[in-house]
Amino acid sequence: MYEKIFRAYDIRGIYGTDITEEIAERLGVCTGYLFNNTFHIGRDSRYSSPMLAEAIIKGLRKSGTNVVDLGLVPNPVIYYSCFRRNRYGIYVTASHNPPEYNGFKFIRPDGTSFIEEYDSIRRSLALKIEESETLGSYTSEDFVDEYIANITKNIEIMKRVKIVVETFGGVANLVIPRVCNELGIEYELLHPEVRGDFYGIRPEPKGENLRLLKERVIKSRADFGVAFDGDADRAVFVDDKGREMGGSESGIVFVKYLVNKGDSIVVTPDTASALLEVIKSKGGNIIVSRIGHGFIEEAVRNSRSIIGIEQSSHFYFGYIYPFSDGILSMAKMAEIVSKLGSISSILSDVVVNPIDKFYIHAIDDRVKWAVIKRIMEMYPEGLRVSDGIKIWTKDGWVLIRASQTMPEVNIVIEAPDERTLKRVKNFYTDLVKRLIKEVR
């Protein structure tokens, strides 16, 4: 009954059906039994998060494990706390999924995420585990001040910067104003109330969800806009001309500013060709990681990379810590703009081919994986990645993967122009939809 909630790098499902308080408590007991250490607990703004946090804390304490409760905080705050205190952690969130979803991200003491440890937790759920005779201790602690101080000491703003921030009512609202005020960044906050329903918007910072942000950037003549997902570990940027930037475009800005000859940079198979060329021009060492925050964190840590970059706009500033931090990404972009000028001018000498990333609903996980298998059989010449295949076209590429968080097929396409992109998108969209009908 637990199999479907375990993903490659977190635990996730629909609250009340896949994820319940009973399951959360059981996860707490098993996790405490396996990892005999103090655990930090935090949660996002979803309406179900307080109940799930309380349940997993109850389970941890039943195993004799001591708990430090951070309460309602952005994802990077709890990762930072684990990294600084050398402790394990659990964050209650479903990130960018719709409000009816929830789940857990498990954190190692070095600030990276559980991966293979999930296998041990899953197996332990089927075992009879004796609860401890003594409850673990419970304390609460505020790490927000320390987290903000760490950001501000790593950022230098040289001149006035004005930004517009889209949070969709997520937990970023609790920290963004303080970070901006302490750094002297002028800001406008959209959807400023922390809400469990994200104002009725799926907290996915892309496409139509960024329409208001783009409009406000242009109207207020801001230097840039930034949008966060539900737990604020991801930051999607809009440039000074109101254009949505993919992770590769934002990554190019970071690389131009941060990377020196010999530095290592972690990228993923779906990043733009232009980003790879810029890294090479800077003398950087390219390391390709499997897609997913847990895998990239390990690659950043192991290679001591300056930065890790995902097309989905997760950015890992490895010279500070190994995990993805959308709030730090925002502050670093403000620093760059304050020193180098507008984002559009920084990117003016780089041609980034159009890239589109989209999802196709696949009914359920079984159908999703069956479709991926069929596509692999159809394109034996393609490059196999861990959860899909990369296919090179005449003048671009297509990456087709199984989503790790939803019953969806994830498609990323790079093409030389918008017309070609649309044609390729239509072809592979039709193909995937046809295969879904065939295998369901």
C-alpha positions in Angstrom: 0.0 0.0 0.0 3.0 2.3 0.4 4.7 1.7 -2.9 3.0 4.4 -4.9 4.0 7.3 -2.6 7.8 6.7 -2.9 9.4 8.7 -5.7 13.0 8.9 -6.8 13.9 11.7 -4.3 10.9 12.3 -2.1 7.6 10.9 -0.8 4.5 12.3 -2.4 0.8 11.7 -3.1 -2.8 13.0 -2.6 -3.6 13.9 0.9 -6.3 11.8 2.5 -5.8 9.0 0.0 -2.2 8.3 -0.6 -0.8 10.4 2.3 -2.6 10.2 5.6 -1.7 11.0 9.3 -1.5 7.3 10.0 1.0 6.8 7.2 3.0 9.9 8.4 3.2 8.6 12.0 4.3 5.2 10.7 7.0 6.9 8.6 8.2 8.7 11.7 8.5 5.6 13.7 10.4 3.7 11.0 12.6 6.7 10.2 13.5 7.3 13.8 14.3 3.6 14.2 16.6 3.6 11.2 18.4 6.9 11.7 19.1 7.3 15.4 19.7 11.0 15.4 17.9 14.3 16.1 15.5 15.4 13.3 14.5 18.9 12.3 10.9 19.2 11.0 9.5 22.0 8.9 6.4 22.4 6.7 5.0 24.4 3.8 1.7 26.3 3.7 -0.6 23.6 2.5 -3.7 23.1 4.7 -2.8 19.5 5.3 0.8 20.2 6.3 0.3 21.0 10.0 -1.5 17.7 10.5 1.1 15.7 8.7 3.9 17.4 10.5 2.3 16.7 13.8 1.8 13.0 12.9 5.4 12.5 11.7 6.7 14.2 14.8 4.6 11.9 16.9 6.0 8.9 15.2 9.6 10.0 15.5 9.2 10.7 19.2 7.6 7.2 19.7 10.9 5.7 18.3 12.8 7.7 20.9 14.1 10.2 18.4 14.5 13.9 19.5 12.7 16.5 17.4 13.4 20.1 16.7 10.3 21.8 15.1 11.0 24.7 12.8 7.3 25.2 12.0 6.2 27.0 8.9 9.3 27.9 6.9 10.6 27.9 3.3 12.3 24.7 2.2 15.8 26.2 2.1 15.6 27.2 5.8 15.3 23.6 7.0 17.9 22.4 4.6 20.2 25.1 5.9 19.4 24.2 9.5 20.4 20.5 8.9 23.5 21.6 7.0 24.6 23.9 9.8 23.8 21.6 12.8 24.8 18.3 11.1 21.3 16.8 11.7 18.7 14.9 9.7 15.5 16.7 8.6 12.0 16.1 7.2 10.2 18.8 5.3 6.4 18.4 4.7 5.6 19.6 1.2 4.5 18.7 -2.3 6.5 21.5 -3.9 4.8 22.6 -7.1 2.1 20.0 -7.1 -1.6 21.2 -6.7 -2.9 21.9 -3.2 -4.5 18.5 -2.8 -1.1 16.8 -2.9 1.4 16.6 0.0 4.5 14.6 1.0 7.9 14.6 2.6 11.5 15.5 1.7 14.1 13.8 3.8 17.4 15.6 4.4 20.8 14.3 5.3 23.1 16.1 7.8 25.3 17.4 5.0 22.4 19.3 3.4 21.7 16.8 0.6 18.5 14.8 0.2 17.8 11.1 0.8 17.9 8.9 -2.2 18.8 5.2 -1.5 17.7 5.7 2.1 14.1 5.6 0.9 14.5 1.9 0.1 15.3 1.2 3.7 12.3 3.3 4.9 10.0 1.5 2.5 11.2 -1.9 3.6 10.9 -1.0 7.2 7.2 -0.1 6.8 6.4 -3.7 6.5 8.2 -4.7 9.7 6.9 -4.8 13.2 9.0 -2.2 15.0 8.9 -1.9 18.8 8.3 1.6 20.0 10.7 3.1 22.5 9.8 3.0 26.2 10.9 6.7 26.4 9.5 9.4 24.1 12.0 11.5 22.3 12.2 15.1 23.3 10.4 17.9 21.5 11.7 21.5 21.1 11.0 24.3 18.7 13.6 26.6 17.2 13.7 29.6 14.9 16.4 29.3 12.2 15.1 32.1 10.0 17.3 34.8 11.4 20.4 32.7 11.0 19.4 31.7 7.4 18.8 35.3 6.4 22.1 36.4 8.0 23.9 33.7 5.9 22.3 35.0 2.7 23.1 38.7 3.4 26.8 37.9 4.1 27.1 36.2 0.8 25.4 39.0 -1.3 26.8 42.5 -2.2 24.4 44.9 -3.7 26.2 47.8 -5.4 23.4 50.0 -6.6 19.6 50.3 -6.6 17.8 47.2 -7.7 14.0 46.9 -8.2 12.2 43.5 -8.5 8.8 42.0 -8.6 8.2 38.8 -6.7 5.5 36.2 -7.4 5.0 33.7 -4.5 1.5 32.3 -5.3 0.9 32.7 -1.6 3.6 30.2 -0.6 6.0 30.3 2.3 8.5 32.5 0.5 6.3 35.4 1.7 7.7 34.8 5.3 11.3 35.5 4.3 11.4 37.6 1.0 10.5 41.0 2.6 13.2 40.6 5.3 15.8 39.5 2.8 15.0 42.4 0.4 14.9 45.0 3.2 18.2 43.9 4.7 19.9 44.0 1.3 18.3 47.3 0.2 16.4 45.7 -2.7 13.2 47.5 -3.7 10.5 44.9 -4.2 6.8 44.5 -5.1 5.2 41.3 -3.7 2.4 39.6 -5.6 0.0 37.3 -3.7 1.6 38.4 -0.4 -0.7 36.4 2.0 0.5 32.9 3.0 -2.3 30.6 1.9 -2.8 26.8 1.8 -4.7 26.9 -1.5 -2.1 29.2 -3.2 -4.9 31.6 -4.3 -6.3 28.8 -6.4 -3.2 28.6 -8.6 -1.0 25.6 -8.9 2.3 26.9 -7.5 4.2 26.1 -10.7 6.2 29.1 -11.8 5.8 28.9 -15.6 3.7 29.8 -18.6 0.3 31.4 -17.9 1.0 31.5 -14.2 3.6 34.2 -14.9 1.4 36.5 -16.8 0.8 38.9 -13.9 4.5 38.9 -13.0 5.5 39.8 -16.6 2.9 42.6 -16.7 4.1 44.1 -13.4 7.8 43.9 -14.4 7.1 46.0 -17.5 4.6 48.4 -15.8 6.9 49.1 -12.9 10.1 49.1 -14.9 11.7 46.6 -12.6 15.1 45.1 -13.2 13.6 41.6 -13.1 10.8 39.5 -11.8 11.1 36.2 -9.9 8.6 33.5 -9.2 8.8 30.7 -6.6 7.3 27.3 -6.4 5.3 26.2 -3.4 8.3 25.5 -1.1 10.7 28.2 -2.5 13.6 26.0 -3.5 13.1 27.0 -7.1 13.3 30.5 -8.7 12.1 31.3 -12.2 13.2 34.6 -13.6 11.6 37.2 -15.9 14.0 39.6 -17.4 13.8 43.4 -17.6 11.9 43.2 -20.9 9.2 40.9 -19.3 10.4 37.7 -20.9 10.2 34.4 -19.0 13.7 32.8 -18.7 14.4 29.1 -18.7 16.8 27.7 -16.2 19.5 27.6 -18.9 19.2 31.3 -19.6 19.3 32.2 -16.0 22.2 29.7 -15.6 24.1 31.6 -18.3 23.9 34.8 -16.3 25.1 33.0 -13.1 27.9 31.3 -15.1 29.2 34.5 -16.6 29.4 36.1 -13.2 30.6 33.2 -11.0 32.7 30.7 -13.1 36.4 30.9 -13.5 38.7 28.6 -15.5 38.9 25.1 -13.9 35.6 25.5 -12.0 33.1 22.6 -12.1 29.5 23.1 -13.1 26.8 20.5 -12.8 24.1 20.5 -15.5 21.3 18.1 -16.5 20.5 16.5 -19.9 17.7 19.0 -20.6 19.9 22.2 -20.3 20.4 24.3 -23.4 23.3 23.8 -25.8 24.1 27.6 -25.4 24.7 27.1 -21.7 27.2 24.4 -22.4 29.0 26.6 -24.9 29.2 29.5 -22.4 30.6 27.1 -19.7 33.3 25.9 -22.2 34.1 29.5 -23.1 34.8 30.3 -19.4 37.0 27.2 -19.1 34.6 25.4 -16.9 34.4 21.7 -16.3 30.9 20.3 -17.2 29.5 17.5 -15.1 26.2 16.0 -16.3 23.8 14.7 -13.5 20.6 12.8 -13.6 17.6 15.1 -13.3 16.2 15.6 -9.8 17.3 17.6 -6.8 18.7 14.7 -4.8 21.0 13.5 -7.6 22.2 17.1 -8.4 22.9 17.8 -4.8 25.2 14.7 -4.7 26.9 15.7 -7.9 27.5 19.3 -6.6 28.8 18.0 -3.3 31.0 15.3 -4.7 32.6 17.5 -7.5 32.8 20.6 -5.3 31.0 22.5 -8.1 30.6 26.3 -8.0 27.0 25.9 -9.2 24.5 23.3 -10.3 21.9 24.3 -12.9 18.6 22.7 -13.9 16.3 23.8 -16.8 13.5 23.8 -14.3 15.3 26.7 -12.5 16.7 24.9 -9.5 20.1 26.5 -8.8 22.6 25.0 -6.4 25.4 27.4 -5.3 27.8 24.8 -4.2 30.4 27.2 -2.9 27.9 28.0 -0.2 26.0 24.8 0.3 24.9 21.9 -1.9 21.1 22.3 -1.9 18.8 24.3 -4.2 17.7 27.6 -2.8 15.3 29.9 -4.7 15.6 32.8 -2.2 19.4 32.8 -2.5 19.1 32.6 -6.3 16.9 35.8 -6.2 19.5 37.6 -4.1 22.4 36.5 -6.2 20.6 37.7 -9.4 20.1 41.1 -7.7 23.8 41.3 -6.9 24.7 40.5 -10.5 22.3 43.1 -11.9 23.6 45.7 -9.5 27.2 45.1 -10.8 26.9 44.1 -14.4 23.7 45.9 -15.6 20.4 44.5 -17.0 19.8 40.8 -17.6 18.9 41.5 -21.3 22.3 43.2 -21.8 24.2 40.3 -20.1 22.5 37.8 -22.5 22.8 40.0 -25.6 25.8 38.2 -27.0 24.3 34.7 -26.5 21.9 33.0 -28.8 19.7 30.6 -26.8 17.6 28.3 -29.0 13.9 28.0 -28.0 13.3 25.4 -25.4 9.8 24.2 -24.3 9.2 22.0 -21.3 5.7 20.5 -20.8 3.8 17.7 -19.2 1.2 15.3 -20.6 -1.1 13.6 -18.1 -0.7 9.8 -18.3 -3.6 8.5 -16.2 -1.4 6.7 -13.6 2.2 5.7 -13.0 1.8 2.3 -14.7 0.7 4.0 -18.0 3.5 6.6 -17.6 6.2 4.0 -17.4 4.7 1.9 -20.2 4.7 4.8 -22.5 8.4 5.5 -21.8 9.2 1.9 -22.5 7.4 2.0 -25.8 9.3 5.2 -26.9 12.6 3.6 -26.0 11.8 0.7 -28.2 10.8 3.0 -31.0 14.1 5.0 -30.8 16.9 2.5 -30.2 19.5 5.1 -31.3 18.5 7.5 -28.6 20.5 8.2 -25.4 19.1 6.3 -22.4 18.8 8.4 -19.3 17.7 7.0 -15.9 14.0 7.7 -16.4 13.6 8.3 -20.1 15.4 8.9 -23.4 17.0 11.8 -25.3 16.5 11.8 -29.0 18.5 14.0 -31.4 16.6 15.6 -34.3 18.1 17.2 -37.4 18.9 20.4 -35.6 17.9 20.0 -32.0 16.8 17.4 -29.4 13.9 16.0 -27.5 14.1 14.6 -24.0 11.1 12.4 -22.9 11.0 11.3 -19.3 8.7 9.9 -16.7 7.8 12.6 -14.1 9.1 11.6 -10.7 6.3 13.5 -8.9 3.1 13.1 -10.9 1.5 10.6 -13.3 2.8 12.6 -16.2 5.2 12.2 -19.2 7.7 15.1 -19.2 8.9 16.4 -22.6 11.6 19.0 -23.2 12.4 20.1 -26.7 15.2 22.4 -28.1 14.9 23.6 -31.7 16.6 26.3 -33.8 13.4 28.5 -34.1 9.8 28.7 -32.8 8.3 27.3 -36.0 10.4 24.1 -35.8 9.8 23.9 -32.1 6.0 24.0 -32.6 6.2 21.3 -35.3 8.3 19.0 -33.2 6.1 19.6 -30.2 3.0 18.7 -32.1 4.6 15.5 -33.4 5.8 14.2 -30.0 2.6 15.4 -28.2 0.5 13.4 -30.6 2.8 10.4 -30.3 2.7 10.3 -26.5 -1.1 10.8 -26.4 -1.6 8.0 -28.8 0.7 5.7 -26.8 -1.2 6.5 -23.6 -4.5 5.4 -25.3 -2.8 2.2 -26.5 -1.3 1.1 -23.2 -4.0 2.2 -20.7 
